[in-house]
Amino acid sequence: MELFLQDLRHTFRMFRQNRVFTAAAVAALALGIGANTAIFSVVSAVLLKPLPFPDADNVVFFMNTNRQGPGGPGASPAKFAHWRQQTTVIQDATAYRTNVVNYTGGAFPEQLQAGQVSASYFKLFGAPVFRGRTFSPQEDLPGGPRVAVISYGLWQRRFGGDPNIIGKTILLSGDPHEVIGIISPAFDLAEVGVPPELWVPFQLDPNTVDQGHFFTAAARLKSGVSLEQGQARLKLSGAEFTAKFPNGLGDGGGFSLERMQTVFVRGARPTLLILSGAVAFVLLIACANVATSCSCGRRRANVRSRCAPQSAPAADASSGNC
């Protein structure tokens, strides 16, 4: 302990006497600590922080596979109709996509970010209703009524918080839609993309044969079902889909499930891990340089002290360099 205190006192004396070295040491440590803090903040937000949904670990994307391995989450109406029937392993299957609609009512027109979603979307992603309701299964069928659910922010910004907005008709890209609900401001999708300001029903035909890919599909694993069990069931269902649509998957194509969090961070994970290692190495180098410089300065001071004449007090010289 005495040796540690001696080293500490010497270090402070050296820093005070050699201000250039002190500034360089502080700058090196500040650079290393700052870089590590910044990168860890990004890693925490992207890789470690769970998605803002209830039971987020069990929210999965429907995925396409091929002979090379995992494919993408693109969905067609025919695939979604098939996927939503796999109720032994999944629930709350939903199709969704975002686009832009023109709101043409009021004093001036405006383009709004809109979500085209199936009825189970709000349950899957845990969207609390502030007022009114969300879509019914009947409203999500082809030919169903044109209805809309709006965000709390849009209700306040464009409609001035009108307490009578439920039941009113608004024009979206020239088509009348009845406002049936307002989503609570607690529902925030900014972490996973541009959040919609309103939602309209997808109204996909459950008996469709359409193989066009133009949206994404997700669901929740049922209670007690593991991801591996869900993947095994979806793999088997690929053969069933191929029997119904012989050209629907192509050679070696199939289905699988993947956690939504995994899909979101898949592209960023390697880069962030490399950056984390790099900045940790920078901090390690900075600490090693400062520690070595301090140790060299102490040894040099001890040598000078031993070589000094006995009649004269030992010089307290120090240096920041070896």
C-alpha positions as CSV (number, residue, x, y, z in Angstrom):
1,M,0.0,0.0,0.0
2,E,2.9,2.3,0.8
3,L,4.4,1.7,-2.5
4,F,1.1,2.4,-4.3
5,L,0.8,5.7,-2.4
6,Q,4.4,6.6,-3.3
7,D,3.7,5.9,-7.0
8,L,0.5,8.0,-6.8
9,R,2.3,11.0,-5.3
10,H,5.1,10.8,-7.8
11,T,2.6,10.6,-10.7
12,F,0.8,13.7,-9.6
13,R,4.2,15.6,-9.2
14,M,5.2,14.5,-12.6
15,F,1.9,15.6,-14.1
16,R,2.3,19.0,-12.4
17,Q,5.9,19.5,-13.6
18,N,5.5,18.2,-17.1
19,R,2.3,19.8,-18.4
20,V,2.9,18.9,-22.0
21,F,3.0,15.2,-21.1
22,T,0.0,15.7,-18.9
23,A,-2.0,17.2,-21.7
24,A,-1.0,14.4,-24.1
25,A,-1.9,11.7,-21.5
26,V,-5.3,13.3,-20.8
27,A,-6.1,13.7,-24.5
28,A,-5.1,10.0,-25.2
29,L,-7.3,8.7,-22.4
30,A,-10.2,11.0,-23.3
31,L,-10.0,9.8,-26.9
32,G,-10.1,6.2,-25.9
33,I,-12.8,6.6,-23.3
34,G,-15.0,8.8,-25.5
35,A,-14.7,6.4,-28.5
36,N,-15.6,3.4,-26.3
37,T,-18.6,5.3,-24.8
38,A,-19.9,6.3,-28.2
39,I,-19.6,2.8,-29.7
40,F,-21.0,1.1,-26.7
41,S,-24.1,3.4,-26.8
42,V,-24.7,2.4,-30.4
43,V,-24.1,-1.3,-29.6
44,S,-26.5,-1.1,-26.7
45,A,-29.2,0.6,-28.7
46,V,-28.9,-1.6,-31.8
47,L,-27.8,-5.1,-30.5
48,L,-28.7,-5.2,-26.8
49,K,-31.9,-3.1,-26.4
50,P,-35.0,-5.2,-27.1
51,L,-37.5,-4.1,-29.7
52,P,-40.4,-1.9,-28.3
53,F,-43.0,-4.6,-28.5
54,P,-44.6,-6.9,-25.9
55,D,-42.9,-10.3,-25.7
56,A,-40.4,-9.1,-28.4
57,D,-38.2,-12.2,-28.3
58,N,-41.1,-14.2,-29.7
59,V,-42.0,-11.8,-32.5
60,V,-40.7,-13.4,-35.7
61,F,-40.5,-12.7,-39.4
62,F,-41.7,-15.2,-42.0
63,M,-38.6,-15.9,-44.1
64,N,-37.9,-17.4,-47.5
65,T,-35.0,-19.9,-47.8
66,N,-33.1,-21.3,-50.7
67,R,-30.3,-23.8,-51.3
68,Q,-27.7,-21.3,-50.1
69,G,-29.4,-20.8,-46.8
70,P,-31.6,-18.0,-45.4
71,G,-33.3,-15.6,-47.8
72,G,-35.3,-12.5,-47.2
73,P,-38.6,-11.6,-45.5
74,G,-40.4,-10.7,-48.7
75,A,-44.0,-11.9,-48.7
76,S,-46.6,-12.5,-51.4
77,P,-50.4,-12.7,-50.8
78,A,-50.4,-16.4,-51.5
79,K,-47.5,-17.0,-49.1
80,F,-49.1,-15.0,-46.4
81,A,-52.4,-16.9,-46.8
82,H,-50.4,-20.1,-46.3
83,W,-48.3,-18.8,-43.4
84,R,-51.2,-17.6,-41.4
85,Q,-52.7,-21.1,-41.4
86,Q,-49.7,-22.5,-39.4
87,T,-51.5,-21.9,-36.2
88,T,-49.9,-24.8,-34.3
89,V,-46.7,-22.7,-33.9
90,I,-47.7,-19.1,-34.5
91,Q,-50.4,-16.6,-33.8
92,D,-51.3,-13.0,-34.6
93,A,-49.9,-13.3,-38.2
94,T,-49.9,-9.9,-39.9
95,A,-49.0,-8.5,-43.2
96,Y,-47.8,-4.9,-43.4
97,R,-46.0,-2.3,-45.6
98,T,-45.6,1.5,-45.6
99,N,-46.4,3.9,-48.3
100,V,-47.4,7.5,-48.8
101,V,-51.0,8.8,-49.1
102,N,-52.2,12.2,-50.0
103,Y,-54.5,13.8,-47.4
104,T,-56.7,16.1,-49.5
105,G,-59.1,17.4,-46.9
106,G,-58.8,20.6,-44.8
107,A,-57.2,23.8,-45.7
108,F,-54.2,22.3,-47.6
109,P,-53.2,18.9,-49.0
110,E,-50.4,16.9,-47.3
111,Q,-48.5,13.7,-47.9
112,L,-48.7,11.3,-44.9
113,Q,-46.7,8.2,-44.1
114,A,-49.3,5.4,-44.0
115,G,-49.2,1.8,-43.0
116,Q,-51.2,-0.8,-44.9
117,V,-51.7,-3.5,-42.4
118,S,-53.8,-6.6,-41.6
119,A,-56.2,-6.6,-38.6
120,S,-53.8,-8.4,-36.2
121,Y,-51.1,-5.8,-36.6
122,F,-52.1,-3.8,-33.6
123,K,-52.2,-6.8,-31.4
124,L,-48.9,-8.2,-32.6
125,F,-47.0,-5.0,-32.0
126,G,-48.9,-4.0,-28.8
127,A,-50.4,-0.8,-30.1
128,P,-52.6,0.7,-27.3
129,V,-55.8,2.4,-28.5
130,F,-56.3,5.9,-27.1
131,R,-59.8,6.3,-28.5
132,G,-62.1,4.3,-30.7
133,R,-60.9,0.9,-32.0
134,T,-58.8,-0.9,-34.6
135,F,-59.8,-2.9,-37.6
136,S,-62.1,-5.9,-37.4
137,P,-61.4,-9.1,-39.4
138,Q,-64.4,-8.3,-41.6
139,E,-63.0,-4.9,-42.4
140,D,-59.7,-6.6,-43.5
141,L,-61.4,-8.6,-46.2
142,P,-61.5,-7.6,-49.9
143,G,-64.3,-5.2,-50.6
144,G,-64.5,-4.2,-46.9
145,P,-65.3,-0.7,-45.8
146,R,-62.6,2.0,-46.1
147,V,-61.6,2.8,-42.6
148,A,-58.5,4.4,-41.0
149,V,-56.8,4.5,-37.7
150,I,-54.7,7.6,-37.0
151,S,-51.8,8.3,-34.7
152,Y,-52.1,10.5,-31.7
153,G,-49.6,12.9,-33.2
154,L,-51.6,13.3,-36.4
155,W,-54.8,13.8,-34.5
156,Q,-53.2,16.6,-32.6
157,R,-51.2,18.2,-35.4
158,R,-53.7,18.0,-38.3
159,F,-57.0,17.7,-36.6
160,G,-56.4,19.9,-33.6
161,G,-57.3,17.1,-31.1
162,D,-60.9,17.2,-32.4
163,P,-62.8,15.1,-29.8
164,N,-65.4,14.2,-32.4
165,I,-62.9,12.9,-35.0
166,I,-64.1,9.3,-34.5
167,G,-66.7,8.6,-37.2
168,K,-65.7,11.4,-39.4
169,T,-64.6,10.9,-43.0
170,I,-61.3,12.0,-44.4
171,L,-60.0,11.8,-48.0
172,L,-56.9,9.7,-48.5
173,S,-55.6,9.8,-52.1
174,G,-59.1,10.8,-53.2
175,D,-60.9,8.0,-51.4
176,P,-63.1,8.5,-48.4
177,H,-62.1,6.7,-45.2
178,E,-63.9,6.7,-41.9
179,V,-61.7,7.4,-38.9
180,I,-62.4,4.6,-36.4
181,G,-59.6,4.9,-33.9
182,I,-56.7,6.8,-32.5
183,I,-53.5,5.0,-31.4
184,S,-51.9,6.1,-28.1
185,P,-48.7,8.2,-28.2
186,A,-47.0,5.4,-26.2
187,F,-46.8,3.4,-29.5
188,D,-43.6,4.6,-31.0
189,L,-42.0,2.8,-33.9
190,A,-39.2,5.3,-34.5
191,E,-36.6,2.8,-33.3
192,V,-37.4,0.4,-36.2
193,G,-38.1,2.8,-39.0
194,V,-40.2,5.7,-40.1
195,P,-43.4,5.5,-38.0
196,P,-46.7,5.7,-39.9
197,E,-49.1,8.5,-39.1
198,L,-52.1,6.5,-40.0
199,W,-53.1,2.9,-40.9
200,V,-55.5,1.4,-43.3
201,P,-56.5,-2.3,-43.7
202,F,-54.6,-4.5,-46.1
203,Q,-57.7,-6.4,-47.2
204,L,-55.8,-9.4,-48.7
205,D,-57.8,-12.2,-50.3
206,P,-57.4,-15.4,-48.2
207,N,-58.0,-17.4,-51.3
208,T,-55.5,-15.5,-53.6
209,V,-53.0,-17.1,-55.9
210,D,-51.0,-13.9,-56.3
211,Q,-47.3,-14.6,-56.1
212,G,-46.1,-10.9,-56.2
213,H,-43.8,-9.9,-53.3
214,F,-44.5,-6.4,-52.1
215,F,-44.8,-6.5,-48.3
216,T,-43.5,-8.1,-45.1
217,A,-45.2,-10.6,-42.8
218,A,-44.6,-11.3,-39.1
219,A,-46.2,-13.2,-36.3
220,R,-45.7,-14.3,-32.7
221,L,-44.6,-17.7,-31.6
222,K,-47.3,-19.4,-29.5
223,S,-46.7,-19.9,-25.8
224,G,-44.4,-22.9,-25.3
225,V,-43.2,-23.1,-28.9
226,S,-39.5,-22.6,-29.4
227,L,-38.0,-20.9,-32.4
228,E,-36.5,-24.2,-33.5
229,Q,-40.0,-25.9,-33.4
230,G,-41.5,-23.0,-35.4
231,Q,-38.7,-23.3,-38.0
232,A,-39.2,-27.0,-38.3
233,R,-43.0,-26.6,-38.9
234,L,-42.4,-23.8,-41.5
235,K,-39.9,-26.0,-43.3
236,L,-42.5,-28.8,-43.6
237,S,-45.1,-26.3,-44.7
238,G,-42.8,-25.4,-47.7
239,A,-43.5,-28.8,-49.2
240,E,-47.3,-28.2,-48.7
241,F,-47.0,-24.9,-50.4
242,T,-45.1,-26.4,-53.3
243,A,-47.7,-29.1,-53.8
244,K,-50.4,-26.3,-54.1
245,F,-48.2,-24.0,-56.2
246,P,-45.6,-26.1,-58.1
247,N,-43.7,-23.0,-59.4
248,G,-44.3,-20.8,-56.3
249,L,-40.9,-21.3,-54.6
250,G,-38.5,-22.3,-57.3
251,D,-35.8,-25.0,-57.1
252,G,-34.8,-25.6,-53.5
253,G,-37.0,-22.9,-52.0
254,G,-38.7,-23.1,-48.7
255,F,-39.8,-21.3,-45.5
256,S,-38.5,-20.5,-42.1
257,L,-38.9,-18.2,-39.1
258,E,-36.4,-15.7,-37.7
259,R,-36.6,-13.4,-34.7
260,M,-37.3,-9.9,-35.7
261,Q,-34.5,-8.5,-33.6
262,T,-32.0,-10.9,-35.4
263,V,-33.1,-9.8,-38.8
264,F,-32.9,-6.1,-37.9
265,V,-29.3,-6.3,-36.6
266,R,-28.0,-8.9,-39.0
267,G,-26.3,-6.4,-41.3
268,A,-25.0,-4.1,-38.5
269,R,-23.8,-6.8,-36.1
270,P,-20.4,-7.6,-37.7
271,T,-19.5,-3.9,-38.2
272,L,-20.5,-2.9,-34.7
273,L,-18.5,-5.8,-33.2
274,I,-15.4,-4.9,-35.2
275,L,-15.7,-1.2,-34.2
276,S,-16.2,-2.3,-30.5
277,G,-13.0,-4.3,-30.7
278,A,-11.1,-1.5,-32.4
279,V,-12.0,1.2,-29.9
280,A,-11.3,-1.1,-27.0
281,F,-7.8,-1.6,-28.5
282,V,-7.4,2.1,-28.8
283,L,-8.2,2.6,-25.1
284,L,-5.8,-0.2,-24.2
285,I,-3.0,1.4,-26.1
286,A,-3.7,4.8,-24.5
287,C,-3.6,3.3,-21.0
288,A,-0.4,1.3,-21.8
289,N,1.3,4.4,-23.1
290,V,0.4,6.5,-20.1
291,A,1.3,3.8,-17.6
292,T,4.7,3.2,-19.4
293,S,5.5,6.9,-19.5
294,C,4.7,7.3,-15.8
295,S,6.8,4.2,-14.9
296,C,9.8,5.5,-16.9
297,G,9.5,8.9,-15.3
298,R,9.5,7.4,-11.8
299,R,12.6,5.2,-12.6
300,R,14.5,8.1,-14.0
301,A,13.7,10.2,-10.9
302,N,14.9,7.4,-8.6
303,V,18.2,7.1,-10.6
304,R,18.8,10.9,-10.3
305,S,18.0,10.7,-6.6
306,R,20.6,8.0,-6.0
307,C,23.3,9.8,-8.0
308,A,22.8,13.2,-6.3
309,P,25.5,14.4,-3.8
310,Q,24.7,13.5,-0.2
311,S,25.0,17.1,0.9
312,A,22.3,18.3,-1.6
313,P,18.7,17.3,-1.4
314,A,17.6,14.8,-4.1
315,A,16.2,16.4,-7.2
316,D,12.6,15.7,-7.9
317,A,13.1,15.6,-11.7
318,S,10.7,13.7,-13.8
319,S,10.1,13.1,-17.5
320,G,7.2,11.9,-19.5
321,N,9.5,10.0,-21.9
322,C,11.7,6.9,-21.6
